[in-house]
């Protein structure tokens, strides 16, 4: 067994590998860029080596620097994590040539699966289902019908040069295939100047389901069940779960056996994942193979009770797999939510900056621990007060829960999201909460188009309806009442001028447009103990108990005997006297005041926000990589003005209307904040 390994990665996956190495008594070496010198993975490792400037192409993607770091520290093996160099066959080969063990598959296995066309040919030879189709150009409509009948309807007729939805037709019968071929060919010729057309099987209501497998150097390969990864936004996974709520035991077995056959065909030795597209009739077809550890591996660890990183290390050290296919378990249900540094209310634009508060929910499961299950686990590479840099991926944590069944897992995840406190940057937690509450998700009725179908116009606050909106109003009144009780108990108050607790309040739910909602509430004791109160909101009554302190940002307690977790922030950017409450993804800003103050507040004129239409504002924090205009230039609506880059994402800003550039307010290379003006029009 190795005595020291180097982790050629950063963030949560580097921390994850360190946890298992520490359990196994293996010393670890972290590598870091200039932007990561204070990062959590650097602090957790036994040693750390700086490998260059912040951009990954100048640090984490440089094989020479990583190999040099291995030699400098005496690391015997390299774990590449995921991303960066993890699926780079040349890197794997070079590491092995330098006498260092690559904790992953052999370079020839990575190369074989890295080529999309060749991997499909290999899969076909290994007996793996591939999407039926004809990849040669079809000459006539009659031939198209003949081929479509041979493949089986429905089929997809696609133009070779197609894109943007042009040159694509789906046919469910001979007539549609005949007409679809003709119109598709004409459209392709007119749009792209290339009328070549192909046909392949159309998978209806496709799901993205993948099989986790692991192989050793002794010819043993087993599969560790499947993961359901169909909840995706722009082809990026958002929620993953294991097992899938969709496939049958027979389909699971068939998919697993085909994945193993493919792995054996390329002499696969490590953890890997075979991805399939699965139709609504449970027909499944090979997509690709990921020759590395997956982001979503914790859900497989939960239901199998295995430490996948430990298995990877043991296999790389030449050990045999410690279990056979018959020993693989499938216990309970696990769900993972990717917590990303992005603003769902601003079209998911990246959000970078200082983590003013980072307080995940209480954990009962931990990385590398194979003894404690049916709880909550958080995998992260950040900490309270840390920086989210603009140079890397937007994922800051993975929230994993393990339940006895799917409904239990969903309930645990919703409660865990309620207690996940992130301040200083925006996160996608409200979006995750909305997805988990969606009736179709709860029913397991979804496919890869779920987010596009249900949130096609973007995501807004009203997309997170609260099951009981009055509860948030009651909770606001409860928090205010407890604060008043505390103030009333302070000694030394002048007689006749002491703080009066009061029982009647008005909760003013603040709205951006000034159309606030005024809700009268009545608060009194119901058991006469500290941390309890009965709040009446209209016809509803809420008996709330909580042992949380007044300054706690996360409140735990019971409402009418049912446990709850909610977040409370004192003061908002626009009103230091308001409370911000968040529960089940719904957020309100509220003032809790006396009835007389509420009367006066209602008379206050609404101050309209300033007119910023003359400015082009930065929609996200990032690097200004280009300014395409100069003062005095005439610009038409839709013309490119500037380009901002953050977290591997480029965002082009366009002029909203015709105008003349008055001033350029930010320079190329400048780091921008949200809503910072870049260009002003006259």
NUZA-323735 format. One line per 5 residues: number of its first residue (from 1); for each residue y, x, z of C-alpha. Coordinates in nm, 2 decimals, always signed. Example, Ala and Ser with C-alpha at 12.3 -4.5 7.8 and 13.67 -1.06 7.14 Angstrom:
1> -0.45 +1.23 +0.78; -0.11 +1.37 +0.71
This chain:
1> +0.00 +0.00 +0.00; +0.36 +0.11 -0.07; +0.57 +0.25 +0.21; +0.90 +0.19 +0.03; +1.01 -0.03 -0.26
6> +1.34 -0.08 -0.44; +1.48 -0.42 -0.53; +1.65 -0.40 -0.87; +1.85 -0.72 -0.81; +2.11 -0.88 -0.59
11> +2.19 -1.21 -0.41; +1.93 -1.44 -0.26; +1.63 -1.31 -0.45; +1.69 -0.95 -0.32; +1.71 -1.10 +0.04
16> +1.39 -1.29 -0.03; +1.19 -0.98 -0.13; +1.33 -0.78 +0.16; +1.20 -1.05 +0.40; +0.84 -1.02 +0.28
21> +0.86 -0.63 +0.26; +0.98 -0.63 +0.62; +0.68 -0.85 +0.72; +0.44 -0.61 +0.55; +0.60 -0.31 +0.71
26> +0.74 -0.18 +0.38; +1.09 -0.01 +0.38; +1.33 -0.14 +0.13; +1.61 +0.00 -0.09; +1.89 -0.22 -0.22
31> +2.11 -0.14 -0.52; +2.46 -0.27 -0.54; +2.76 -0.28 -0.76; +3.12 -0.22 -0.64; +3.16 -0.60 -0.60
36> +2.86 -0.62 -0.37; +2.92 -0.34 -0.13; +2.95 -0.59 +0.16; +2.68 -0.82 +0.03; +2.40 -0.96 +0.25
41> +2.12 -0.79 +0.07; +2.29 -0.45 +0.12; +2.31 -0.52 +0.50; +1.94 -0.63 +0.52; +1.78 -0.34 +0.34
46> +1.69 -0.01 +0.51; +1.88 +0.19 +0.24; +2.14 +0.11 -0.03; +2.25 +0.29 -0.34; +2.57 +0.21 -0.54
51> +2.49 +0.18 -0.91; +2.83 +0.12 -1.07; +3.12 -0.11 -1.13; +3.11 -0.49 -1.08; +3.01 -0.61 -1.43
56> +2.63 -0.63 -1.45; +2.62 -0.45 -1.79; +2.77 -0.14 -1.60; +2.54 -0.17 -1.30; +2.24 -0.41 -1.25
61> +2.14 -0.39 -1.62; +2.13 -0.01 -1.64; +1.77 +0.11 -1.62; +1.87 +0.48 -1.59; +2.07 +0.41 -1.27
66> +1.79 +0.21 -1.12; +1.52 +0.47 -1.20; +1.76 +0.74 -1.06; +1.80 +0.54 -0.74; +1.42 +0.52 -0.70
71> +1.39 +0.90 -0.73; +1.68 +0.96 -0.50; +1.53 +0.74 -0.22; +1.16 +0.80 -0.28; +1.08 +0.44 -0.37
76> +0.73 +0.41 -0.50; +0.78 +0.07 -0.67; +1.04 -0.16 -0.81; +1.06 -0.54 -0.76; +1.30 -0.68 -1.04
81> +1.35 -1.03 -0.89; +1.45 -1.27 -1.17; +1.72 -1.23 -1.43; +1.87 -0.89 -1.51; +1.59 -0.65 -1.61
86> +1.30 -0.87 -1.48; +1.17 -0.96 -1.83; +1.27 -0.64 -2.01; +0.94 -0.49 -2.14; +1.12 -0.16 -2.22
91> +1.24 -0.13 -1.85; +0.89 -0.21 -1.72; +0.74 +0.06 -1.95; +1.00 +0.33 -1.86; +0.94 +0.26 -1.48
96> +0.57 +0.31 -1.52; +0.62 +0.63 -1.73; +0.83 +0.77 -1.45; +0.54 +0.72 -1.21; +0.69 +0.42 -1.04
101> +0.50 +0.09 -1.00; +0.66 -0.21 -1.16; +0.60 -0.51 -0.93; +0.55 -0.75 -1.21; +0.33 -0.78 -1.52
106> +0.25 -0.49 -1.75; +0.50 -0.42 -2.03; +0.26 -0.53 -2.30; +0.23 -0.87 -2.14; +0.61 -0.91 -2.11
111> +0.65 -0.81 -2.47; +0.38 -1.05 -2.59; +0.54 -1.35 -2.42; +0.90 -1.25 -2.49; +0.88 -1.32 -2.86
116> +0.91 -1.70 -2.89; +0.72 -1.72 -3.23; +0.45 -1.47 -3.14; +0.40 -1.62 -2.80; +0.33 -1.96 -2.96
121> +0.08 -1.80 -3.20; -0.09 -1.63 -2.91; -0.10 -1.95 -2.72; -0.26 -2.13 -3.01; -0.53 -1.87 -3.04
126> -0.59 -1.90 -2.66; -0.65 -2.27 -2.69; -0.32 -2.38 -2.55; -0.16 -2.70 -2.68; +0.13 -2.62 -2.91
131> +0.37 -2.88 -3.06; +0.21 -2.99 -3.38; +0.43 -2.93 -3.69; +0.47 -2.77 -4.02; +0.70 -2.47 -4.03
136> +0.72 -2.44 -4.41; +0.99 -2.62 -4.61; +0.88 -2.96 -4.74; +0.96 -3.04 -5.10; +0.92 -3.42 -5.14
141> +0.95 -3.74 -4.94; +0.59 -3.83 -5.02; +0.47 -3.49 -4.88; +0.68 -3.55 -4.57; +0.50 -3.89 -4.51
146> +0.16 -3.73 -4.56; +0.24 -3.45 -4.31; +0.39 -3.70 -4.06; +0.07 -3.91 -4.07; -0.13 -3.59 -4.02
151> +0.07 -3.49 -3.71; +0.09 -3.84 -3.57; +0.40 -4.05 -3.51; +0.67 -4.02 -3.38; +0.78 -3.71 -3.56
156> +1.11 -3.51 -3.57; +1.24 -3.43 -3.92; +1.47 -3.13 -3.88; +1.69 -2.93 -4.11; +1.64 -2.55 -4.10
161> +2.01 -2.49 -4.07; +2.07 -2.80 -3.85; +2.30 -2.81 -3.55; +2.53 -3.04 -3.36; +2.30 -3.34 -3.42
166> +2.33 -3.31 -3.80; +2.02 -3.29 -4.01; +1.79 -3.44 -3.76; +1.60 -3.77 -3.77; +1.32 -3.92 -3.56
171> +1.06 -4.13 -3.75; +0.81 -4.38 -3.60; +0.64 -4.49 -3.92; +0.59 -4.41 -4.29; +0.90 -4.59 -4.40
176> +1.12 -4.41 -4.15; +0.96 -4.08 -4.24; +1.03 -4.14 -4.62; +1.39 -4.25 -4.57; +1.45 -4.00 -4.29
181> +1.34 -3.70 -4.50; +1.57 -3.80 -4.79; +1.88 -3.86 -4.57; +1.81 -3.55 -4.36; +1.79 -3.33 -4.67
186> +2.11 -3.47 -4.82; +2.29 -3.43 -4.49; +2.17 -3.08 -4.45; +2.28 -2.99 -4.81; +2.62 -3.14 -4.75
191> +2.68 -3.00 -4.40; +2.51 -2.66 -4.42; +2.45 -2.58 -4.79; +2.08 -2.55 -4.71; +1.84 -2.84 -4.77
196> +1.52 -2.69 -4.62; +1.36 -2.95 -4.39; +1.07 -2.91 -4.15; +0.86 -3.16 -3.94; +0.72 -3.14 -3.59
201> +0.59 -3.38 -3.33; +0.86 -3.56 -3.14; +0.78 -3.57 -2.77; +0.91 -3.90 -2.63; +1.09 -3.90 -2.29
206> +1.00 -3.53 -2.24; +0.95 -3.38 -1.90; +0.98 -3.01 -1.82; +0.67 -2.92 -1.61; +0.56 -2.57 -1.54
211> +0.24 -2.41 -1.40; +0.27 -2.13 -1.15; -0.01 -1.87 -1.18; -0.10 -1.52 -1.05; -0.33 -1.26 -1.18
216> -0.46 -0.93 -1.05; -0.57 -0.60 -1.22; -0.94 -0.70 -1.17; -0.94 -0.98 -1.43; -0.88 -1.26 -1.19
221> -0.62 -1.53 -1.27; -0.56 -1.85 -1.08; -0.30 -2.13 -1.11; -0.11 -2.26 -0.80; -0.04 -2.61 -0.91
226> +0.27 -2.73 -1.10; +0.65 -2.78 -1.05; +0.85 -3.06 -1.19; +1.18 -2.92 -1.33; +1.30 -3.21 -1.55
231> +1.63 -3.26 -1.36; +1.85 -3.03 -1.57; +2.21 -3.01 -1.67; +2.28 -2.83 -2.00; +1.93 -2.68 -1.98
236> +1.99 -2.54 -1.63; +1.76 -2.67 -1.36; +1.93 -2.85 -1.08; +1.64 -3.00 -0.87; +1.28 -2.88 -0.87
241> +0.99 -3.03 -0.69; +0.62 -2.97 -0.63; +0.39 -3.15 -0.71; +0.52 -3.36 -1.00; +0.55 -3.73 -0.94
246> +0.43 -3.79 -1.29; +0.11 -3.61 -1.40; -0.24 -3.71 -1.30; -0.50 -3.48 -1.15; -0.68 -3.45 -1.48
251> -0.35 -3.35 -1.66; -0.28 -3.10 -1.38; -0.62 -2.94 -1.42; -0.60 -2.92 -1.80; -0.25 -2.77 -1.79
256> -0.36 -2.52 -1.52; -0.67 -2.41 -1.71; -0.47 -2.36 -2.04; -0.21 -2.15 -1.85; -0.49 -1.93 -1.71
261> -0.64 -1.89 -2.06; -0.31 -1.78 -2.19; -0.26 -1.53 -1.90; -0.60 -1.38 -1.96; -0.54 -1.35 -2.33
266> -0.25 -1.11 -2.25; -0.42 -0.94 -1.95; -0.16 -1.08 -1.72; -0.13 -0.91 -1.38; +0.13 -1.06 -1.14
271> +0.31 -1.39 -1.07; +0.41 -1.58 -1.39; +0.49 -1.93 -1.50; +0.38 -2.12 -1.81; +0.63 -2.39 -1.91
276> +0.52 -2.71 -2.08; +0.70 -3.00 -2.23; +0.51 -3.32 -2.13; +0.54 -3.65 -2.31; +0.55 -4.00 -2.16
281> +0.18 -4.04 -2.25; +0.10 -3.71 -2.05; +0.05 -3.52 -2.37; +0.17 -3.16 -2.30; +0.27 -2.87 -2.52
286> +0.34 -2.50 -2.46; +0.71 -2.40 -2.44; +0.72 -2.05 -2.32; +0.60 -1.81 -2.05; +0.83 -1.66 -1.78
291> +0.69 -1.32 -1.70; +0.85 -1.30 -1.35; +0.90 -1.47 -1.02; +1.09 -1.80 -1.08; +1.40 -1.92 -0.89
296> +1.20 -2.23 -0.78; +0.90 -2.04 -0.64; +0.96 -2.17 -0.27; +0.84 -2.52 -0.35; +0.51 -2.38 -0.46
301> +0.49 -2.17 -0.14; +0.55 -2.48 +0.06; +0.26 -2.69 -0.08; +0.01 -2.40 -0.11; +0.10 -2.21 +0.21
306> +0.12 -1.88 +0.02; +0.38 -1.61 +0.01; +0.42 -1.54 -0.36; +0.62 -1.22 -0.32; +0.35 -1.08 -0.09
311> +0.08 -1.16 -0.35; +0.29 -0.99 -0.62; +0.32 -0.67 -0.41; -0.05 -0.67 -0.32; -0.15 -0.72 -0.69
316> +0.09 -0.44 -0.80; -0.07 -0.21 -0.54; -0.41 -0.27 -0.70; -0.55 -0.52 -0.46; -0.77 -0.81 -0.56
321> -0.64 -1.17 -0.52; -0.73 -1.29 -0.17; -0.83 -1.64 -0.29; -1.01 -1.81 -0.57; -0.91 -2.12 -0.76
326> -1.11 -2.35 -0.52; -0.91 -2.21 -0.23; -0.57 -2.33 -0.37; -0.43 -2.60 -0.15; -0.18 -2.88 -0.23
331> -0.03 -3.01 +0.10; +0.27 -3.24 +0.13; +0.57 -3.25 -0.10; +0.85 -2.99 -0.15; +1.19 -3.02 -0.31
336> +1.45 -2.75 -0.39; +1.82 -2.81 -0.46; +2.02 -2.53 -0.62; +2.35 -2.50 -0.43; +2.60 -2.37 -0.69
341> +2.96 -2.24 -0.65; +3.10 -2.50 -0.90; +3.32 -2.80 -0.88; +3.13 -3.12 -0.99; +3.46 -3.31 -1.01
346> +3.61 -3.06 -1.25; +3.32 -3.07 -1.50; +3.12 -2.82 -1.30; +3.36 -2.53 -1.36; +3.28 -2.22 -1.15
351> +3.45 -2.18 -0.81; +3.49 -1.83 -0.67; +3.66 -1.69 -0.37; +3.62 -1.65 +0.01; +3.36 -1.85 +0.20
356> +3.58 -1.96 +0.48; +3.29 -2.14 +0.63; +2.92 -2.11 +0.53; +2.70 -2.29 +0.78; +2.36 -2.41 +0.63
361> +2.16 -2.68 +0.81; +1.92 -2.56 +1.09; +1.61 -2.39 +0.95; +1.25 -2.45 +1.06; +1.09 -2.28 +0.77
366> +1.16 -1.92 +0.67; +1.11 -1.68 +0.38; +0.78 -1.49 +0.40; +0.66 -1.71 +0.69; +0.33 -1.88 +0.60
371> +0.28 -2.05 +0.94; +0.56 -2.30 +0.97; +0.58 -2.59 +0.72; +0.72 -2.95 +0.69; +1.08 -2.86 +0.76
376> +1.39 -2.71 +0.61; +1.44 -2.36 +0.45; +1.75 -2.19 +0.31; +1.73 -1.90 +0.07; +2.07 -1.73 +0.03
381> +2.24 -1.40 -0.04; +2.58 -1.49 +0.12; +2.71 -1.54 +0.47; +3.01 -1.68 +0.66; +3.33 -1.51 +0.55
386> +3.16 -1.35 +0.24; +3.30 -1.34 -0.11; +3.17 -1.53 -0.41; +3.25 -1.28 -0.70; +3.33 -1.40 -1.05
391> +3.09 -1.15 -1.22; +2.75 -1.31 -1.15; +2.56 -1.63 -1.15; +2.70 -1.94 -0.97; +2.40 -2.01 -0.74
396> +2.48 -1.92 -0.38; +2.18 -2.08 -0.20; +1.86 -2.27 -0.25; +1.79 -2.56 -0.01; +1.42 -2.63 +0.03
401> +1.25 -2.90 +0.22; +0.88 -2.98 +0.28; +0.78 -3.33 +0.36; +0.45 -3.52 +0.42; +0.51 -3.71 +0.10
406> +0.79 -3.75 -0.17; +0.99 -4.01 +0.02; +0.98 -3.80 +0.34; +1.10 -3.49 +0.14; +1.39 -3.69 -0.02
411> +1.50 -3.82 +0.32; +1.48 -3.47 +0.47; +1.68 -3.32 +0.17; +1.96 -3.58 +0.20; +1.99 -3.51 +0.57
416> +1.99 -3.13 +0.51; +2.26 -3.17 +0.25; +2.47 -3.37 +0.50; +2.46 -3.07 +0.73; +2.53 -2.80 +0.48
421> +2.89 -2.69 +0.54; +3.06 -2.49 +0.27; +3.44 -2.44 +0.29; +3.68 -2.22 +0.09; +3.51 -2.29 -0.25
426> +3.37 -2.60 -0.41; +3.00 -2.66 -0.43; +2.77 -2.91 -0.62; +2.65 -3.07 -0.29; +2.81 -3.41 -0.37
431> +2.64 -3.41 -0.71; +2.30 -3.32 -0.55; +2.35 -3.61 -0.30; +2.42 -3.85 -0.58; +2.11 -3.74 -0.77
436> +1.88 -3.78 -0.47; +2.02 -4.13 -0.40; +1.98 -4.25 -0.77; +1.72 -4.53 -0.78; +1.55 -4.38 -1.09
441> +1.51 -4.04 -0.92; +1.37 -4.20 -0.60; +1.12 -4.39 -0.82; +1.02 -4.07 -1.00; +1.13 -4.23 -1.33
446> +1.32 -3.95 -1.51; +1.29 -3.70 -1.79; +1.50 -3.40 -1.91; +1.77 -3.64 -2.04; +1.83 -3.79 -1.70
451> +2.16 -3.62 -1.61; +2.30 -3.66 -1.97; +2.20 -4.03 -1.97; +2.34 -4.11 -1.63; +2.64 -3.87 -1.60
456> +2.72 -3.82 -1.97; +3.10 -3.86 -1.91; +3.11 -3.62 -1.63; +3.08 -3.67 -1.25; +3.34 -3.85 -1.04
461> +3.37 -3.95 -0.67; +3.29 -4.31 -0.75; +2.95 -4.19 -0.88; +2.85 -4.13 -0.52; +2.85 -4.49 -0.38
466> +2.78 -4.50 +0.00; +2.52 -4.74 +0.12; +2.75 -4.84 +0.41; +3.12 -4.74 +0.35; +3.23 -4.89 +0.68
471> +3.02 -4.63 +0.86; +3.26 -4.36 +0.75; +3.55 -4.56 +0.88; +3.37 -4.62 +1.21; +3.29 -4.25 +1.24
476> +3.66 -4.16 +1.18; +3.76 -4.39 +1.46; +3.49 -4.25 +1.69; +3.61 -3.89 +1.63; +3.97 -3.99 +1.69
481> +3.88 -4.18 +2.01; +3.69 -3.89 +2.15; +3.98 -3.66 +2.08; +4.22 -3.90 +2.26; +3.99 -3.92 +2.56
486> +3.99 -3.54 +2.58; +4.37 -3.53 +2.56; +4.40 -3.80 +2.82; +4.19 -3.60 +3.06; +4.42 -3.29 +3.05
491> +4.59 -3.24 +3.39; +4.96 -3.19 +3.45; +5.08 -3.48 +3.23; +5.41 -3.64 +3.34; +5.37 -3.98 +3.51
496> +5.44 -4.25 +3.26; +5.42 -4.01 +2.96; +5.04 -3.94 +2.96; +4.83 -3.98 +2.66; +4.70 -4.34 +2.62
501> +4.35 -4.37 +2.48; +4.38 -4.72 +2.34; +4.11 -4.94 +2.19; +4.27 -5.07 +1.87; +4.33 -4.84 +1.57
506> +4.38 -4.87 +1.20; +4.19 -4.63 +0.98; +4.40 -4.55 +0.67; +4.17 -4.43 +0.39; +4.40 -4.22 +0.18
511> +4.41 -4.24 -0.20; +4.57 -4.00 -0.45; +4.77 -4.28 -0.62; +4.92 -4.40 -0.29; +4.71 -4.72 -0.29
516> +4.57 -4.66 +0.06; +4.32 -4.89 +0.23; +4.41 -5.01 +0.59; +4.11 -5.11 +0.80; +4.16 -5.24 +1.16
521> +3.90 -5.11 +1.41; +3.83 -5.18 +1.77; +3.67 -4.90 +1.99; +3.52 -4.94 +2.33; +3.24 -4.81 +2.55
526> +2.89 -4.95 +2.52; +2.70 -4.74 +2.78; +2.99 -4.57 +2.96; +2.87 -4.22 +2.89; +3.05 -3.92 +2.73
531> +3.01 -3.90 +2.36; +2.93 -4.27 +2.30; +3.13 -4.56 +2.18; +3.10 -4.90 +2.01; +3.32 -4.93 +1.69
536> +3.38 -5.27 +1.54; +3.48 -5.27 +1.17; +3.52 -5.63 +1.05; +3.20 -5.81 +1.11; +3.00 -5.49 +1.15
541> +2.94 -5.31 +1.48; +2.84 -4.94 +1.51; +2.70 -4.80 +1.84; +2.76 -4.42 +1.80; +2.63 -4.15 +2.03
546> +2.69 -3.78 +1.96; +2.67 -3.46 +2.17; +2.87 -3.27 +1.92; +3.19 -3.11 +2.04; +3.53 -3.22 +1.92
551> +3.59 -2.90 +1.71; +3.24 -2.90 +1.55; +3.26 -2.91 +1.17; +2.92 -3.09 +1.16; +2.84 -3.39 +1.38
556> +2.49 -3.49 +1.48; +2.41 -3.81 +1.66; +2.27 -4.16 +1.62; +2.43 -4.48 +1.49; +2.27 -4.80 +1.61
561> +1.97 -4.58 +1.71; +1.93 -4.41 +1.37; +1.99 -4.03 +1.35; +2.27 -3.91 +1.13; +2.45 -3.59 +1.03
566> +2.80 -3.59 +0.89; +3.08 -3.34 +0.84; +3.43 -3.36 +0.98; +3.73 -3.14 +0.89; +4.05 -3.17 +1.07
571> +4.35 -3.15 +0.84; +4.34 -3.17 +0.46; +4.54 -2.97 +0.20; +4.79 -3.26 +0.17; +4.79 -3.39 +0.53
576> +4.74 -3.18 +0.84; +4.70 -3.50 +1.05; +4.42 -3.65 +0.85; +4.05 -3.62 +0.90; +3.81 -3.54 +0.61
581> +3.47 -3.70 +0.65; +3.16 -3.64 +0.43; +2.82 -3.81 +0.45; +2.55 -3.86 +0.18; +2.78 -3.70 -0.08
586> +3.07 -3.95 -0.02; +3.40 -3.80 +0.11; +3.70 -3.98 +0.25; +4.04 -3.85 +0.38; +4.16 -4.08 +0.67
591> +4.45 -4.12 +0.91; +4.35 -4.29 +1.24; +4.67 -4.44 +1.38; +4.79 -4.73 +1.60; +4.85 -5.07 +1.44
596> +5.23 -5.03 +1.47; +5.22 -4.69 +1.30; +5.00 -4.84 +1.03; +5.27 -5.10 +0.96; +5.53 -4.83 +0.92
601> +5.30 -4.61 +0.72; +5.25 -4.89 +0.47; +5.63 -4.90 +0.41; +5.64 -4.53 +0.32; +5.72 -4.48 -0.05
606> +5.45 -4.30 -0.26; +5.56 -3.95 -0.36; +5.43 -3.91 -0.72; +5.28 -3.56 -0.80; +5.51 -3.34 -1.02
611> +5.48 -3.37 -1.40; +5.28 -3.06 -1.51; +5.23 -3.17 -1.87; +5.45 -2.88 -1.99; +5.21 -2.63 -1.84
616> +4.86 -2.50 -1.94; +4.69 -2.46 -1.60; +4.38 -2.26 -1.51; +4.10 -2.51 -1.44; +3.90 -2.26 -1.24
621> +3.93 -1.92 -1.06; +3.85 -1.65 -1.31; +3.96 -1.36 -1.52; +4.22 -1.42 -1.80; +4.05 -1.24 -2.08
626> +4.28 -1.35 -2.36; +4.62 -1.52 -2.42; +4.64 -1.63 -2.78; +5.01 -1.73 -2.79; +5.35 -1.57 -2.75
631> +5.69 -1.70 -2.64; +5.86 -1.89 -2.93; +5.53 -1.97 -3.11; +5.48 -2.32 -3.24; +5.15 -2.46 -3.12
636> +4.96 -2.77 -3.24; +4.74 -2.99 -3.03; +4.39 -2.85 -3.01; +4.50 -2.50 -3.08; +4.35 -2.22 -2.87
641> +4.59 -2.10 -2.60; +4.39 -1.88 -2.35; +4.04 -1.78 -2.25; +3.92 -1.76 -1.89; +3.59 -1.60 -1.78
646> +3.39 -1.65 -1.46; +3.03 -1.64 -1.35; +2.89 -1.56 -1.70; +3.08 -1.86 -1.84; +3.37 -1.85 -2.09
651> +3.62 -2.13 -2.09; +3.86 -2.17 -2.38; +4.18 -2.36 -2.30; +4.35 -2.56 -2.58; +4.69 -2.71 -2.62
656> +4.69 -3.08 -2.52; +4.99 -3.16 -2.75; +5.22 -3.01 -3.01; +5.49 -2.78 -2.87; +5.67 -2.45 -2.86
661> +5.57 -2.18 -2.61; +5.86 -2.12 -2.37; +5.70 -1.86 -2.13; +5.37 -1.68 -2.08; +5.33 -1.68 -1.71
666> +5.01 -1.48 -1.67; +4.90 -1.15 -1.83; +4.56 -1.06 -1.99; +4.33 -0.91 -1.73; +4.49 -1.10 -1.44
671> +4.27 -1.28 -1.18; +4.37 -1.65 -1.17; +4.34 -1.92 -0.90; +4.27 -2.29 -0.96; +4.57 -2.47 -1.12
676> +4.77 -2.14 -1.17; +5.01 -2.19 -1.46; +4.93 -1.97 -1.76; +5.17 -2.10 -2.03; +5.48 -2.31 -2.02
681> +5.60 -2.52 -2.32; +5.96 -2.60 -2.38
